[in-house]
Amino acid sequence: MTSSQPSFPTTPTSSPAPHHRSDASSGVSSDRSTAASALGHPLAGHSLKVGYEERLVLDGVDIAVAPGKLTVLLGPNGSGKSTLLKTLARTLKPQGGQVLLDGQDIHRRSTREVAQHLGLLPQGPTAPEGLSVRQLVAMGRFPHQRLWQRDARGDAEVVKQAMAYTRVTEFAERHVDTLSGGQRQRCWIAMVLAQQTDLILLDEPTTFLDLKVQVDLLELLSGLAHDQGRTLLLVLHDLNLAAAYADELVMMRDGRILTSGAPREVFTADNLKRVFDLDAHVMVDPESGKPLCVPLLGRRESQTAQQGPTAESSSTHTQARHPSTMSGPRP
């Protein structure tokens, strides 16, 4: 790491693998056993039941996020990915169950205290009109500031390092709303980095971005986990990018976690069918060793290919081979 990159606190790199239980009947029965099961995990949810009005979205979900790794939530639309992330981030309060941040109930801690330990980048954030990049990134320092106690020089140094790490220093004095989508997203990530939290949650950070920009962002986020020991939890939609960059995949459907683990273990054709109802080949990239999927042809196309050419296409094909059958004067 170069000297221009921020030297933020890191979490231990050796850690137990993440675990989950999607069966509500196996939920933890006491605060003591819940805390014990979360040992070694900076963020955990137990027997989570979450919904909107009368609709239950999460039904008895258990998850523990492994420290120092990049974990990705995957699932079809409406599977509960974003709801789970918002619940873990304290944006939503569960109707049942418990979220533990560093072993303590997250809803018994103040908003400022939570923000000193957990950074959140929601979907499609928008900055006030006329706000400069430097001002946006500096907002990440708010949880650490007091009216009677401020470290202006220290805050400025953290902001400088965050902008350098995310490569937005050249935009420092520009208005955020004048930047491209990828540039803006890097600015928002810089703001989260300025919070100096070891735990970072991001909800669909690559949505609506070009593929190259998505790859650049995931390289940046991967470096936070692997070079700095940060703990990251992301919601992504691109299956192959998720398999390429995740240390752990958590695959959801219908408000439950169906499976989780390392991509090479859970990114299989059977699981893609079970979670996404997707027929696909799964192969290993010979260069990276990461799994990737290639969707199969749809049933309609496959049936058409098996049945052969239709009568109309055969007639057209015959005419193409025998010009004498075509209308018009013969030579």
Buried (B, 14 or more C-beta within 10 A) or exposed (E): EEEEBBEBEBBEEEBEEBBBBBBBEEBBEEEEEBBEBBEBBBBBBBBBBBBEEEEBBBBBBBBBBBBBBBBBBBBBEEBBBBBBBBBBBBBBEBEBBBBBBBBBEBEEBEEEBBBBBBBBBBEEBEBEEEBBBBBBBBBBBEBBEEEEEEEEEEBEEBBBBBBBBBBBBEBBEBBBEEBEEBBBBBBBBBBBBBBBBBBBBBBBBBBEBEEEBBBBBBEBBBBBBBEBBBBBBBBBBBBBBBBBBBBBBBBBBBBBBBBBBBBEEBBBBEBBEBBBEBBBEBEEEEEEEBBBBEEEEEEEEEEEEEEEEEEEEEEEEEEEEEEEEEEEEEE
